[in-house]
Amino acid sequence: MSIDVALDPRTLEAAVRGDERAFEELIAPYRAELHAHCYRMLGSLHDAEDALQDGLLRSWRGLAGFEGRSSLRSWLYRIATNSCLRLIERRPKRVLPAGYGPPADPHGAYGEPLAETVWLEPLPDEMAGIADGRAGPEARYEQRESVELAFVAALQHLPARQRAVLILRDVLGFAPAEIADALDTSAAAVSSALQRAHKAVDDLLPERSQQATLRALGDERLRGIVATYVEAWERNDVDAILAMLTQDVTFAMPPRPTWFRGQEAVGAFLRRAPLSPQRRWRLVATSAGGQPAFGTYLWKDERWEAHAIDVLTLRPDGLITDVTAFIDVPAFGAFGLPDELPV
């Protein structure tokens, strides 16, 4: 998370005159955090990139109107937020399968991927543009908490302007007056929207964030959990995987709407499909939204093909409460992972 940096009047003047290099120098300290902001608003890497590019283009074209009454950072956030709000009007809400429909029967037919794009996408840690801790004394959530799957999924259930208010206030620590200015509304309306957003999000979020859970587990124990999961999955050892799961575990596979709840259902699914004896796997550890994750590769046509980005959600005792397998090969590039592993 960056802070406001001193604005060089000569660089600003050059950017206003049309110097693209000067403009890039002005926005460089804020680009990564603006991308993370757009991701929180939209729940999608692709949508976040679209909103960020639209916001930066509008900033470039409107730079002559920047009068310095607010910081450059606040001005950029205002434009990026409104780019997100316009995009939300045109695109469906992003959810996880559990927010789309009921759990499925593992012995029945699996749902086909939906033609419409409605799914939340994972955020690679390298693209998060965030630091440890809170953005400021007024922020309610840690920066890393604010990109966890559960938090971003909860945000998507809020009306767009409530979502913007909560993020700007509780994640980024902007003052109510700044938020009112960004959204062209009153401080009283900001306060009202924030209260409604708190009630909705508090009902959706788990009692403990993943960041608090991971700190409680510690690095050494977390490494052990990751290693055990990889070894069990690569051995097709369903019983070993089930021993790592809570009784009410969920397993989802966007863009398929199908998801399963409970050890028995997940075990039946694993034995029938991904961990059947006919399949072979390799896993590469990574991290998404501050949570342990894996690039999974399936042996197919004599090569290891990229299959899914699996994200784990853990409990303080080390058991896994959720496995979300994002079946999206293009996402591998965002995580710095290859489309194929060497044979």
C-alpha positions in Angstrom: 0.0 0.0 0.0 1.6 3.3 -1.0 1.1 6.6 0.7 0.8 10.0 -0.9 4.0 11.0 -2.5 5.3 14.5 -3.1 4.0 15.8 -6.4 6.7 17.2 -8.6 5.2 20.3 -10.2 7.5 20.0 -13.3 6.4 16.4 -13.9 2.7 17.4 -13.5 3.2 20.3 -15.9 4.9 18.0 -18.4 2.1 15.4 -18.1 -0.6 18.1 -18.6 1.2 19.1 -21.8 0.9 15.6 -23.1 4.2 14.0 -22.0 3.2 10.3 -21.6 6.4 9.4 -19.8 5.7 12.1 -17.2 2.2 10.8 -16.7 3.5 7.3 -16.2 5.9 8.7 -13.6 3.1 10.4 -11.8 0.9 7.3 -11.6 3.6 4.6 -11.1 3.4 4.7 -7.3 -0.3 4.0 -7.3 -0.8 1.6 -10.2 -0.6 -1.6 -8.3 -2.9 -0.5 -5.4 -5.4 0.9 -7.9 -5.5 -2.5 -9.6 -6.2 -4.1 -6.3 -8.9 -1.6 -5.6 -10.6 -2.4 -8.9 -10.3 -6.1 -8.1 -12.1 -5.7 -4.8 -14.8 -3.7 -6.5 -15.3 -6.2 -9.3 -14.1 -9.6 -8.1 -12.3 -10.2 -11.4 -8.8 -9.8 -12.6 -10.0 -9.1 -16.2 -12.7 -6.7 -15.2 -10.2 -4.9 -12.8 -7.8 -4.5 -15.7 -10.5 -3.0 -17.9 -11.6 -0.6 -15.2 -8.1 0.4 -14.4 -7.3 1.1 -18.0 -10.5 3.1 -18.4 -9.7 5.1 -15.2 -6.1 5.8 -16.3 -7.3 7.0 -19.7 -9.8 9.3 -18.1 -7.1 10.5 -15.7 -4.8 11.2 -18.7 -7.4 13.1 -20.5 -8.6 15.0 -17.5 -5.3 15.8 -15.9 -5.5 19.5 -16.8 -8.6 19.6 -14.5 -6.6 18.4 -11.5 -6.4 21.5 -9.3 -4.5 20.0 -6.3 -7.5 20.5 -3.9 -7.1 16.8 -3.0 -4.0 14.6 -3.3 -3.2 13.0 -6.6 -3.9 9.6 -5.0 -7.4 10.6 -3.9 -8.1 12.0 -7.3 -7.0 8.8 -9.0 -9.1 6.7 -6.6 -12.1 8.8 -7.4 -11.7 8.2 -11.1 -11.0 4.5 -10.7 -13.9 4.0 -8.4 -16.3 5.6 -10.9 -14.9 3.5 -13.7 -15.7 0.4 -11.6 -19.2 1.7 -10.9 -19.9 2.1 -14.6 -18.6 -1.4 -15.3 -20.8 -2.9 -12.6 -23.8 -1.5 -14.4 -23.0 -3.5 -17.5 -21.7 -6.8 -16.1 -23.3 -9.4 -13.9 -22.4 -9.8 -10.2 -19.4 -12.1 -9.5 -20.0 -15.0 -7.1 -18.6 -18.3 -6.1 -20.6 -21.5 -6.9 -22.0 -21.7 -3.3 -23.6 -18.3 -3.9 -25.1 -19.4 -7.2 -27.1 -22.5 -6.3 -27.4 -25.5 -3.9 -24.8 -28.2 -3.5 -24.8 -31.1 -6.0 -25.2 -34.8 -5.8 -21.7 -36.3 -6.4 -23.2 -39.3 -8.1 -25.2 -37.1 -10.6 -24.3 -35.2 -13.7 -21.9 -32.3 -13.3 -23.0 -29.0 -14.5 -21.5 -27.6 -17.6 -19.6 -24.3 -17.5 -21.9 -21.3 -17.7 -21.8 -19.3 -20.9 -22.1 -16.1 -19.0 -19.2 -14.8 -17.0 -20.4 -14.6 -13.4 -17.6 -16.1 -11.4 -15.2 -14.5 -8.9 -11.6 -14.9 -9.9 -8.5 -15.4 -7.7 -5.9 -12.6 -7.3 -2.2 -13.6 -7.4 -0.3 -12.3 -4.4 2.2 -10.7 -6.8 -0.5 -8.5 -8.3 -2.1 -7.5 -5.1 -0.1 -4.3 -4.6 -0.6 -4.4 -0.9 1.5 -4.5 2.3 0.9 -6.0 5.7 -1.3 -4.2 8.3 -3.9 -1.5 7.8 -3.9 1.4 5.4 -4.4 3.8 8.2 -5.9 4.3 11.7 -9.4 4.6 10.2 -9.2 1.3 8.2 -11.2 -1.6 9.6 -9.6 -4.4 7.7 -6.0 -5.4 7.1 -4.8 -5.0 3.5 -4.3 -8.7 3.1 -7.7 -9.6 4.5 -9.2 -7.3 1.9 -8.3 -9.6 -1.0 -9.2 -13.0 0.6 -11.8 -15.0 -1.3 -14.4 -14.7 1.4 -14.0 -11.0 1.8 -14.1 -10.2 -1.9 -17.1 -12.6 -2.4 -19.0 -10.9 0.4 -18.3 -7.5 -1.2 -20.0 -8.6 -4.4 -23.3 -9.0 -2.6 -23.4 -5.3 -1.7 -25.0 -2.7 -3.9 -22.3 -1.0 -6.0 -22.2 2.3 -4.1 -22.2 0.6 -0.7 -19.4 -1.6 -1.9 -17.4 1.5 -2.9 -18.1 3.2 0.4 -17.0 0.2 2.5 -13.8 -0.3 0.5 -12.8 3.4 0.5 -13.5 3.8 4.2 -12.7 0.4 5.9 -10.0 -0.9 3.6 -8.3 2.3 2.3 -9.0 4.6 5.3 -10.3 7.6 3.3 -12.2 10.2 5.3 -16.0 10.5 4.8 -15.6 13.9 3.2 -13.2 12.4 0.6 -15.6 9.5 -0.1 -18.5 11.9 -0.5 -16.5 13.9 -3.0 -15.5 10.8 -4.9 -19.1 9.6 -5.2 -20.7 13.0 -5.6 -22.9 12.6 -2.5 -23.1 13.9 1.1 -21.2 12.8 4.2 -24.5 11.8 5.7 -25.2 9.5 2.8 -21.8 8.0 3.1 -22.4 7.2 6.8 -25.8 5.6 6.0 -24.3 3.5 3.2 -21.5 2.4 5.5 -23.8 1.3 8.2 -25.9 -0.8 5.8 -22.7 -2.3 4.3 -21.4 -3.3 7.7 -24.5 -5.2 8.6 -24.6 -7.1 5.3 -20.9 -7.9 5.2 -20.7 -8.9 8.9 -23.4 -11.5 8.3 -21.5 -13.0 5.3 -17.9 -13.1 6.6 -16.4 -15.9 8.7 -15.6 -15.1 12.3 -11.9 -15.3 11.7 -10.0 -14.0 8.6 -7.6 -16.3 6.8 -4.7 -13.9 7.7 -5.5 -14.4 11.4 -5.8 -18.2 10.8 -2.5 -18.4 9.0 -0.7 -16.4 11.7 -2.1 -18.8 14.3 -0.9 -21.8 12.3 2.6 -20.4 11.8 4.8 -20.8 8.7 6.2 -24.2 9.6 2.9 -25.8 10.1 1.5 -24.2 7.0 4.4 -25.6 5.0 3.6 -29.0 6.4 -0.1 -28.7 5.4 0.8 -27.7 1.9 3.4 -30.5 1.5 0.9 -33.1 2.8 -1.8 -31.9 0.5 0.5 -32.0 -2.6 1.8 -35.5 -1.8 -1.7 -36.9 -1.2 -3.2 -35.4 -4.3 -0.3 -36.6 -6.5 -0.8 -40.1 -5.0 -4.5 -40.0 -5.8 -4.9 -40.7 -2.1 -8.5 -39.8 -1.4 -8.5 -41.0 2.2 -5.4 -38.8 3.0 -7.2 -35.8 1.5 -10.4 -36.4 3.4 -8.4 -36.6 6.6 -7.3 -33.0 6.0 -10.9 -31.7 5.5 -13.6 -30.5 7.9 -16.8 -32.5 8.1 -18.7 -29.7 6.4 -16.0 -28.9 3.8 -17.1 -27.4 0.4 -15.5 -28.2 -3.0 -16.2 -25.9 -5.9 -15.0 -25.7 -9.5 -15.9 -22.4 -11.3 -16.8 -21.9 -14.1 -18.8 -25.1 -13.4 -21.8 -24.2 -11.2 -21.5 -27.6 -9.5 -20.2 -27.7 -5.9 -20.3 -30.2 -3.1 -20.6 -30.0 0.7 -19.5 -32.5 3.3 -16.7 -35.1 3.5 -18.9 -37.9 2.1 -20.0 -35.9 -1.0 -16.5 -34.6 -1.6 -15.0 -38.0 -1.2 -17.4 -39.6 -3.6 -16.7 -36.8 -6.2 -12.9 -37.2 -5.8 -13.0 -41.0 -6.3 -15.3 -40.7 -9.3 -13.5 -37.9 -11.1 -10.3 -36.0 -10.3 -8.6 -38.7 -8.1 -9.8 -41.8 -10.0 -7.0 -44.2 -10.8 -6.9 -43.2 -14.4 -5.7 -39.7 -13.7 -2.3 -38.4 -12.8 -1.4 -35.0 -11.3 1.4 -32.6 -10.5 0.9 -29.6 -8.2 2.9 -26.4 -7.9 2.4 -24.3 -4.8 1.5 -20.6 -5.1 -0.6 -18.1 -3.2 -3.9 -16.3 -4.1 -5.3 -13.5 -2.0 -2.9 -14.4 0.8 -4.2 -18.0 0.9 -2.4 -21.2 0.0 -3.0 -22.2 -3.5 -1.7 -24.6 -6.2 -1.4 -24.7 -9.9 -2.7 -28.2 -10.8 -1.4 -30.1 -13.9 -3.2 -33.1 -15.4 -1.3 -35.7 -17.4 -2.9 -35.7 -20.8 -1.7 -36.5 -24.3 1.8 -37.3 -22.9 2.2 -34.0 -21.2 1.4 -32.1 -18.0 -1.4 -29.7 -19.0 -2.5 -26.7 -16.8 -5.9 -27.5 -15.3 -6.9 -25.3 -12.4 -5.8 -22.9 -9.7 -6.9 -24.5 -6.4 -7.3 -22.2 -3.4 -7.5 -23.6 0.1 -9.3 -22.0 3.0 -8.1 -23.2 6.4 -9.3 -23.4 10.0 -7.1 -22.6 13.0 -6.7 -26.3 13.7 -5.2 -26.8 10.2 -8.2 -28.5 8.6 -9.4 -27.3 5.2 -12.9 -25.8 5.2 -13.1 -25.0 1.4 -11.3 -26.0 -1.8 -12.1 -23.7 -4.7 -10.6 -25.0 -8.0 -10.7 -22.2 -10.6 -10.6 -24.1 -13.9 -9.2 -21.4 -16.0 -6.0 -22.0 -18.0 -5.5 -18.3 -18.9 -5.2 -17.6 -15.1 -2.0 -19.5 -14.9 -0.1 -16.7 -16.7 -1.2 -14.2 -14.0 0.3 -16.5 -11.4 3.5 -16.8 -13.2 2.9 -20.5 -13.9 3.5 -22.2 -17.3 0.7 -23.8 -19.4 2.7 -27.0 -19.3 5.2 -28.6 -17.0 8.3 -30.2 -18.4 8.0 -34.0 -18.8 
